[in-house]
Amino acid sequence: MDAAPRAGLGAADLTGTAEAAHALLPLRELPPYSRAELDRWFRGGEPEADACERILAWAARGRGAIDVAIAEGLAALRRGERLAALGFHLDDYAREVLGIGKRAAAGLARLGEGLATRPRLREAMRSGRVGLRAAETVLDAATGDAEAFWVERAAGQTVRELEDGVRRAGGATGREDEDEAWVTLRTQLPEAERLVVDAALEAAGRNMPGSTRAERLEALAQEYLAEFSTDGDHDGARPLGPEFRPALAGERARRAALESEPERWPLLPPIESWPAPEVRFADGATAQEIDRTLRELAAARATLEDVIGACAYAIRRSGMHLRLGFATFRHYVEERLRLPPRAVEQRAEHEERLARSAGLREARRQGVSYERRRILARLPEEEIAPWIPRAKALTCVALRRAVEGEREWQLRAQRKVSVPLPRRVGVLLAAAFETVRKRVGRLVPAGSCLAILGAHFLGQWGDVLKRSPSRSERARARDLGWCQVPGCSHRAAHAHHVLFRSHGGGDEAENQVALCAFHHLRCVHGGYLTVFGRAPDGLTWLLNGAPFTGMGA
């Protein structure tokens, strides 16, 4: 961070933003409106409806401006050993400290790195002339002599037009990862069949250390289809069965029709652009200096996010975005709010859940963060309030694993399975289920299909389970395959000796702890992170000599 007035590091900008946004926070404490009330309110042209839309657009502009500064800060953290000095992977730091999700953080860090070599795009974003979503779309294309051309297009064209232009130029639009659809496999799985599936997933895990459950299910399907399928067409056009929750349909045709009108969205008043806060991250800045600045930025961002959530919920549920001439709410977010849509959609969805949940509203009243409330929202209503103290005491990743463990236990008791999957894996599993049913000659339940896939996989790879695991594998299995550093969401690749063998430590289980490669090699052996005690439950972690809990505070 530049040494010059660090206390004033955009202090006026951030203070003004926070004060203005805090003045709007009572909006979120209003009793939730019914769909009929919102419809009357917005259809009737009440001034409050227009004010709500303007406030949403205003807060979105502010969040986009702050995100420019955060993007450059995250990119700065990636350089050198700064992340190791903070004890976090980038995605875990963003989630636990800044309250920013993994996908959003990755996109911002990528943008921040790109802006370092794109001065025109950086200036256009910092002045507010180009929005965040448009900048992400043209980032790969706006290089060298083409930068000025793409900056001008980003300032004047819709996101759909920019995406089409970038694709015609042979570039990526920055939306491919966001657009990857997910489905959830839900089916009954009796205990006898679950034992087979569990054994097959364990064998797949032995063959693919660090793999997720979705990746292991993909391996089971691939192994079965490689031997039995006569249908080579497993692309995204294949329909999924009723055991898969379907993905949302596209909207490009309606967007194109609306955007082709001579005057786009004439009912909308212009929103003044926000310049980005005056923050620069000097090459010589320490990790701690960058961290302090990012926390300030994130606090202002979080305040605006609360306003965005409350207003986005009202706009989306009322359908006002359709009456303003947008094809969908996502279309409205990209063009009017100029933000990546998924995060705003999630905020609106969470506000809708809050409106129905006294438990979540109490969690918010007690200061439980948005990311933790999203995890609590997975619980049945009657279970949310008892979880609030744990939510305040745990990292986001520990809370998520605890909630998922509770949910898994409940599903097992009910002999059910529920697994979120990328749609491409869902397509592969659907093809495998279809092949099973063709070979059997009758309709087989999805749970039984899984067991047949598992049995076939064990026939090919079951010997891996007969091999005696190494001490490292036993330590990682005890720790459920996850890195045990507080706040880390990554798979364990190594088993670390708590007391180094060079200092007399042995190979007994209590002297080994599962760690990811980053924390083992860069943090522990890099001298930033220290652990002592007895595994698995008696360990104490120190970062640069101070207790480390992985919490944002």
N, C-alpha and C positions, 0 to 999 in steps of 0.2 A: 504494500500500500504506500502510496506517496506519503512522505513524512509530513508534508504541509497539511494545514489544519485537518488532522484526522477526525477530530471531534466534529468538524463542520462538513465532513464527507457527505455532501448532499444533505446536511442536517435539515436545512430549511425545506428541501423537497420532501424528505421523509416525514418530518414533523407535520407539515401541512397536509400531506396525504393521510397520515394516521388520524389527525384531528378531524378532517372532513369525513373520512370513512366512519369513524366512531360516532359521529353525529347521526349517521344513518342506521346504526346498529339496532335502535329500537324497532325498526321495520321487522326484524326477524322474531321479535317477541310478541307480535300481534297474533291473535288466535288464527289458526289456519282457516283459509276460506274454502268453502265447498266449491265443486266444479260449477254449479249453477250460479253461485255468487260471483265467481271470477268471470263467468261468461257475461253476466249483466254489467259488471263493472267495466270490462274491456270493450264489449260491444256497444255499450251506451256512450262511449267517447268521454267518459269522465276525465277531468284533468288529472286525477291521481293515476290513471292508467298510463297516460302519456308521461307523467313524471317518473313512474316506475321504469318505463323503458329508457328514458334519458339517463336515469341514475345507473341502470345496468350498463349502458353503453359507456358512460363516464368512468365507472369503476373498472370496466374491462380495458379501457384505454390506459388507465393507471397501472393495472396489473401487467399489461403488455410492456409498458415503459420500464417498470421495475424488473421484469424478466430479462430485458436486455442487459442490465447491470449484473443480474444473477448469472446469466449465461457466461459472461466474461469472467466472473469470479470462479465458477465451477471449472471453466477451462484452465484458469490459473492454478487451481488446486491439483489438476491432473499432472502438472509439470513437476519434474524432479521427485523428491520424496515427501512432498507436502501431505499427501493423504496418509502415508505411513506415520508421519508425525502427529496426525490427528487420530490415528488408530481405526480408520474407517475405509471401506470401499466407497467409491463415489456414490453409488445408489443407496447404500445404507446411510451415509452421511446426509444425503438429501432428504431421505425419509425421516430419520430419527431426529435430526437437528433442525432442518429447514421446513419440514412438513410438506415436502414435494415428492410425489410418487416416482417410482423407478423409471417409467417410460418418459415422463415429462423431464426428469433430470437428465436422462441420456440425450434427449433432443436439445435441451438447453446447452449442455456441455458441447455437443457437436456444433451448435450454432455459434457458441462463443469462440471455439477454435477457428471456425470458418471466418468469422469477422476479423480476426487478426490479420488476414491477408486480403480482405475485401474492404478497403477504406470507404468507398462510395456507399456500399450497402450498410456499413456500420453507421455512417453519418445519417443516412436516410432513416434508419431505424431509431437512432438516438434522438433525431428531431421529431419523430412521430409521423413522418411522411409515409413510411412503409410499415405495415403491421407485422406482428410476429408470424402469423400463419403464412402470409405472402412471402416473407423472408425465408422461412423454412422451405417453401416450395421451390424457390429459384436458387437456393444456396449453391447447389452443385453446378448449375449452369453459369452463374455469375462469376466467372473467373477471367483473369487477364483482360484482353481488349473487349470481351463481351460483357464485362461487369456493368458498365454504364447503360448498355442496352437493356439488360434485365432489371436493373434498378428502376428505370423509367416504366417498364412494363409492370413491375410489382407495385408501383405507386398508382397506376391507373386502371389495371385490369382486375377481373374477378379471379378468385382462386381456381375455379374450374378452367378459365381461359389460360391461366398460368400453367396449370398442370398439363393441359393439352399441348401448350407450346413447348414445355420442357421435355415432354415425352417425344414430341416430333424431333426435337434436337438430340434425342438419344440419351437424355439424362434421367436421373431419379428425382422424384418430387418430394421426398422426405415424409411421404404419407404411407409408404408401403407397410411398415411395421404397424402403424396405427390401424390400418384397414384390415389387418389379419383378423378374421372372424374367429370367435371361440364358441364352442358348444359345450354342453354338459351331458355326459353319459349317466343316465339314471336307470337303475334296474334292480330287481331282486337278486340276491346272491345267497342262497342257503349255505349253512355252515360247511357241509361237506365239499361243496364246490368252491367256497372261499379258501379252504385249505389248499386246494390245487392252485388256484390263482395266486395266493400269497407265495407259495413255493416257487411258481414260475417267475413272479416278479422279483423274488430274491435272487434267483439264478440270473435273470437279466441284469440285475444290479451288480452282481459279481463280475459279469462280463463287461459292464459299462459303468465303472465307478463314477459316482457323482451324478448319475442320470436321474431325471425326475420320473414320477409315476407315469406321466403321459408318454415320455420317451420309452419307458419299459413296455407299456401297452403297445406302442408302435412297433417295437421289436417282436412282440408276440404275433401281431397281425402280419408283419412282413415274413416271418418264418413260416407261418401257415400258408400264406398266399404263394410264397415261392415254390411250394411243393404241390399245392392242390388247385390253384386258381387257373382257369383257362381264359379269364377276362383280363386283358392287359390295361383296360381303361379305368383307372382309379382317380380320375381328375376331379376338379371341384364341381363338375356338372352332375355327379352322381347324387341322387336324392338320398337323404338320411332317413332312417326308420324312426318310429315313434319314441324309441328310447333316447334319442338325441334331441335336445332343445334346438330348434332351428335358428339360423342366423338371420339378421335383418336384411331386407332387400335394398337395392341401390336406389339412387335418386337423380342420376346425372341427366336423364332426359327432361325431367320437369325443371331442373335447374337451368338447363340450356334454353328452354322455352321462355322462362321468366327473365333470364338475363339478356335475351335478344330484343326485349322491348326498348323503344327509343329512349325512354327516361326511366331509369331503374329506381324503384322504391321512392317515388316522389313524395310520399307522406312523411318521410323521415327527416327530422331536422339534422343539420350537420353537428358533429361533436368535435369540439376543439381538441387538437392533438396534444398529447402529453410528451414533453421531452424527457428522455431518460435521466435519472439522477446523475449528478456529476461525480462519478466514482471511477477511479483508475486503479488498476492493480499492477504495481510496479514489479519489474523482474526481481528485485531484491526483497520483496515483501515476504515475511515469514508466513507459515501456515496459520499461526494463531492470529496474525493481523487480518489475513483474508477471512478467516472464520468469524472474527468479530464483525467485520463489515457485512458479510453474508447474513449473519443473524439479524442485524438491523434491517437489512433489505427484506428478509423473510418475514419479520414481524409486521412491516407495513403491508407486504403482500397478503399475509393471512387476514388482516383486517379487511382489505378489499375483497378477498375471497368470500368472507362471510356475507358481505353486501351482494356480491355476484350470485351466491347461492340462493339468498332470499328472493331476489328479483327474478333470477332465471327460472325458479320454480313457478312463480306467478305467471310469467310470460309464456312458458312452455305449457302449463296446464290450461291457461285461458285460450291458447291457440292464437294469440295476438300476432305471432310471427307469420302465420299464414295470411292473416288479413292485411299485413304490411307488404305482402308480395313475395315471400320466401317459400321455397319448396318444402323445406323441413326445418326443424329447429337447428339441426346441424348446419344447414345452409345459412341460417340467420347468424349463428355464432361465427362462422368463417368470414362472412362478408360485412356484417354490421359490427360485431364485437372484435373481429380481426384476430381471434385466438384459435389455437388448436381445439377442435370441438369436443373431444372425448372428456377432457377434464371438466368442462362446463356442464356437459351432460351428466357426468357423475355427481357434480355439485347439486344440480337440479333434482336428480333422483334421490340424493341423500336428504334434501330438504323435504321431499315428498314423504320419505320414510319418517323423518322427524315429526311431520304433521300427524302421523298415525301412532307415534310411539312416545308415551310418557317416559319410558326408561331412557331413551336416547336424549330427550329434552333435559332430563335430570343430569345425564352425563355431561351435556354441554354446559349446564348451569354450574357444575362442579369443576369445569375447566378441562375436561377430557378433550384432547386434540381431535381435529377432524379425521386424521388418518386412523386413530384408535377408535373413533366412533364408527367409522366404516367397517372395522373388524367386528365391533359389538353388534352392528346391524345384522350380522349373519345369524345371531342367536334368536330363539323364540322370545317374544316380548317379555314373558314372565321371568326370563333368566337374565335380562340385561342389567337390572338394578343391582343384583348381587355381584355382578362382575365389575362394577365401577371401581371399587378400591384396587382390584388387581390391574385394571386398565391404567390407573394413575401410577402404579408402582413398577410396571413392566415396560421394557422396550416394545416398540411396535412388532418386531419380529417375534419376540417371546410371547406376546399376547396373541398374535395370530396363530402360532403353533399350539398354544394352550387351547384356544377356541376350536381350532381344527381338530385337535386331539379329542376334545369333548364331543365335537360333532361326529367324528369317526366312531367313537365308542357308542354313541346313540344309534348311528346307522348300523353298526354291527349287531347291536341288540335287536334292531328291527329287521335284520337280515337284508339290508339294502346296501347299495353302493352308489356314490355320486362323485364323479370325477370330471373336473373342467379340463377341456382339451382344445388345442388348436383345431380348427375345422378340418385341416388337411389330415390330421390324425383321426378325426371322426370319420372322414371319408374312407380312410384305409380300414378302420375297424368295421364300418358298415359293409365294405366289400368282403371282409373276412367272414362276418356273420352270414352274409348271403351265400358265400361258398360253403360254409358249414351246413346251412339249411338245404342247399342243393344236394350235398353228399348224403345227408341223413334222409332226405326225401320227405321232410315234414317241417312245420313251423317249430323252431326251437327257441325258447326264451333267451333274451340277450345274456342273462347271467350264465345260463348253461353253455351258450356259445363261448363266453369268456373262459369257462372251465375247460372246454375242448381245445381252445387255443393254448391254454396253459399246459394242458397235458401233452399236447404235441411239442411245445417248446421244451418241456422237461425231458421228453424222449430224445431230443437233439442235444440239449445242453445240461441235463440234470447232473452229469458227473461233476460239474463245478461245485455242487453242494456237498459232494463227498470229500472234497479236498479240505484238509484241515486249514482253517484260516490262520494267517500270520498274526503276530502280536499287534501289529499296526491295524490289521483288518478287524481284530476283536475290539480294539479301542474305538475304532470308528463305528462299528456296529453298536456298541454300548451307547455311544453318543448319537445314535440314530442317523449317522452319516452327515451330520451338520457340524460346521465350525462352531466351537464353543466360546469364541470371543464374544462378549456381550454386544448385542446389536448387529451381529453379522448374520446375513441371510444366505450365505454361500455354502456350497457343499464342501465337506472335508476331503482333502486330498492326501493329507499326511497325519501321522500321529507324532506329537511333540513330547519329548521327555521334559517333564516339569523341572526336575533337578537334572541338569545336563549330565550325560554319561561321563563327560570329561571331568565333572565335579563329584563323581561318585554315585550318580543316580543309576538305578537299575531298570529292568524291563518289566517290572510288575505293573499290573493294571492301574493301580492308583497313582503311578508316576507317569502315565501317558494320557494325553488329551488330544482329541481330534481338532485339527486346524486346517483351514484352507491354505493354499500356497502363499497368498498375499500376506496373511497374518503370520504365517510361520517364517517365511524367508525374509520378507521386507520389514515386518514390524518387530517380531521377537528377535530374530538374528540380526536385524538392523539396529537393535539397541533401543527402540522406542517403547516397546511393550514388554512387560515382565509379568510372569505368573508364578505363584508359589502356593503350596498347600497340597491337598490330596484330592485326586479326581475320583468320581465326577462332581461331587457336591460340595467339596471343601476348598475350592479354589478362590484365590484373590488375584485380581488383575490391577496392574499399575501402568499408567501411561506417563512416560517422562517423570516417574517417581510419585505421581498423584493417583489416587484411586480412580479406576475407570469402570463405569457402569454401562456405557453405551447409550445412555439417555441423552436427550437433547439439552436438558437444562444444565 
